[in-house]
Amino acid sequence: MSAFSLTSKPLRILALSGALVLAACGGGGGDDGGGQGTLKVSMTDAPACGFNNVFVTVNKVRVHTSANAETNAGGWVDIDVVPARKIDLLSLTNGVLTTLGQTVLPAGEYQQVRLVLDANRGGGASALANSVVPTGGTEQPLDTPSAVQSGIKINRPFTVARGTLTDLVLDFDACKSVVTRGNGTFGLKPVVTAIPTLVSGAVTGVVGSAPGARVYAERNGVVVKATVADANGNFTLSPIEQSSTAGTVDVVVVPGAANARGTGIVRSVPVVAGGSTAISTAAVPMTLPASTYRRVSGTVTPATAEATLRALQLVSGGNFEIAATAAATDTGAYSLFATEPALPVAAPVIGTYQASLPIPLSPDGAAAGKYSVQATSAGGAVVTHQVDVNIADVIQNFAF
């Protein structure tokens, strides 16, 4: 049975707005000389394919000065969400945030954040704290044992300065976090990152004739932020963190099979802290070529590898992620994607950012229909196969 796939849909938690600076990686923190700051927590998400809704119920956010602190250790500072909130992750896209709460805490360096969810209870759909609604289906439980028992763990150093409000965003990648098992049930294998808003910016654009297009901000082929274009083709990628080594991102637009258009890529788009960069507008939208789409599917063995799969495309010398999914944890089956084909056949078009719009995009014919599908096990092992979807759908199995 094929695994449903979610396009990157991030869950955002917004913490203390103000001077949130990245701390050096390392051991536990300490007070910076005394005093207190305030931590405010919010959530966001990105697009998801194969689901109408992805619900989680948040009851608490916890922070600690040690990256290695266990849940029963002393020193945790809790932000209680009262009452616990059931949130549809798919409603939090294009920069939309929902605030969970805030608290005063000692100033200093913090290393760890945990997002704690309510547990599902018996008694029908009304008792489901965490659930999904597959496209065309009914609400089903989402199994979240580790998240319920100890919280979803995110190690990310940050500093809370005295007398300030610090904003920290937890970005929940639904595409890589929700997996479909072979028996038709659903489990959460959380992939969450933390992004400080003080050192982040936004990228906006409009893609013509492609409502619902998947849009990724990438660095070296790794997605750092994702969203989905609205009904008019508008999209906002926010927040995107300014990297210590790179102040730009590559923006990858994949319109999807329903729009029958190919991939567009804009390289070296600047990320301005507190600002926004436009790569296209309603007056000069991004225009993409017509394209058919095809599917890559198969099985990962053993299923206990709990693999995540990515389809990468080599375009004009750079590798770009085009689609991703997770293999079923009981059978190892995967599909890019289960609900519709994920990979364009037409040559992708690519250009480099310029302030003057429109940005010229040129096709790379050598890349048409050719992908590297990369499977990464829970233990970090990587297996890669080359596939070509120019003629037909491809079945590609992986073995660890």
Buried (B, 14 or more C-beta within 10 A) or exposed (E): BBBBBBBBBBBBBBBBBBBBBBBEEEEBBEBBEEBBBBBBBBBBBBBBBBBBBBBBBBBBBBBBBBBEBEEEEEEBBBBBBEEBBBBBBBBBBBBBBBEBBBBEBBBBBBBBBBBBBBEBEEEEEEEBBBBBBBBEEEBBBBBBEBBBEBBBBBEBBBBBBBEBBBBBBBBBBBBBBBBBBBEEBBBBBBBBBBBBBBBBBBBBBBBBBBBBBBBBBBBEBEBBBBBBBBEEBBBBBBBBBBEEEEBBBBBBBBBBBEBBBBBBBBBBBBBBBEEBBBBBBEEBBBBBBEBBBBBBBBBBBEBBBBBBBBBBBBBBEBBBBBBBBBBBBBBBBBBBBBBBBBBBBBBBBBBBBEEEBBBEBEBBEEBBBBBBBBBBBEEEEEBEBEBEBEEEBBEBBBEB
